[in-house]
Amino acid sequence: MSDSTLRILHNPSCSTSRHAVEQARDAGLAPELVRYLTTPLTREELLELIAILEDDPADLVRKDRFFVEQGLDADAYTTPEQVADLLVQHPRLLERPVLVRGDRAIIGRPKARAEEFLRS
């Protein structure tokens, strides 16, 4: 992937994810949309993502109702390997959107973070 290519790990039912896509298109970019629920990332892909993520690996995990219903403990998912293993098992727990360009990646929450990333 070239430095100019933008990938967005995207869930079309998420308003924040849709906002990031709209912002990218408004900036004249044609992002590659990765629908991670339809085509989940492999453990290796997740570890590569975490290696360039500007956020803490634990932030990549949604601590939502599904997380709680599974009886999961946030303290058990802090290292890159733990996060990758969890997200392989439960792709729906991936925080979204994730914007990737070159050797940089961020979680696009709050919405202003995605806008700032797109300008950089």
Secondary structure as UniProt FT lines:
FT   TURN            3..4
FT   STRAND          6..9
FT   TURN            12..13
FT   HELIX           15..26
FT   TURN            27..28
FT   STRAND          32..34
FT   TURN            36..38
FT   HELIX           43..52
FT   HELIX           57..60
FT   HELIX           65..69
FT   TURN            70..71
FT   HELIX           74..76
FT   HELIX           80..89
FT   HELIX           91..93
FT   STRAND          98..101
FT   TURN            102..103
FT   STRAND          104..107
FT   HELIX           111..119
//
